[in-house]
């Protein structure tokens, strides 16, 4: 009888211990689950932030593409009833043997106008470029670049002229319209 | 039979010839060419050639320009008096641009030439001013 009571007591105590262990395990699981859910939340937040960033990048890229397309359209086609302004700055230097500052100014201005004409011609019609490099024993012996511009320019206007320290700068502008090319 | 008043027909003819010959004197045609060369952004040479046309030019007057003449009948003199304005006018008419640049071992040399090809201008001389217009 005594042994049976002791056995039952032992069993009850062992069952109690077993319950305690189970409860401690379930608490740890809860903590783990909470930590995992927190991690998942963080990951979700990160993913959301990344998607927002990607959306912004896509929107920026779209806007850039639209701007590029618009600029290409504007550059390629001279539209009717719309004119395009092309301006260029030319520089000229007065010769050393001038008799007066006024002459120096006049000559420098003339040279600057020619330079501005050249610049406008380059913009409107383009430049022909030829390059030639001579290499001997793996060393550059001679490097030559030739450029050539040829155009006819009408109705170029002087916008601004500055003359300082013998250097004359002239800003010139031409207006190109569809009617100039339509025949 | 010859009348006492003189030969009126001959007088009329003489007047007509004088009138017709005086008309081209006031409105004449000139050939003008202009060229200037800029080397290494410094003006190197500038030439303006003016010559009275020996043959009649074809075309209609285009952009007219007025030069003050002080009763002078010499176009060269009139242009030299108003050289800056006239050169600006030539620029507006249009110039051929030719630019050559050569860079050898990073040393650069450039030549820019602006040319007004020989063009026929109709020139009207008046008392104090001269009207000039290219014929095209």
Interface residues (C-beta under 8 A of the other chain):
Chain A: X91 X92 X93 X94 X95 X106 X107 X108 X110 X111 X112 X113 X114 X115 X117 X118 X121 X122 X142 X143 X144 X145 X146 X147 X148 X149 X150 X151 X152 X153 X154 X155 X156
Chain B: X36 X38 X41 X42 X43 X46 X84 X91 X92 X93 X94 X95 X96 X97 X98 X99 X100 X101 X102 X103 X104 X105 X106 X112 X114
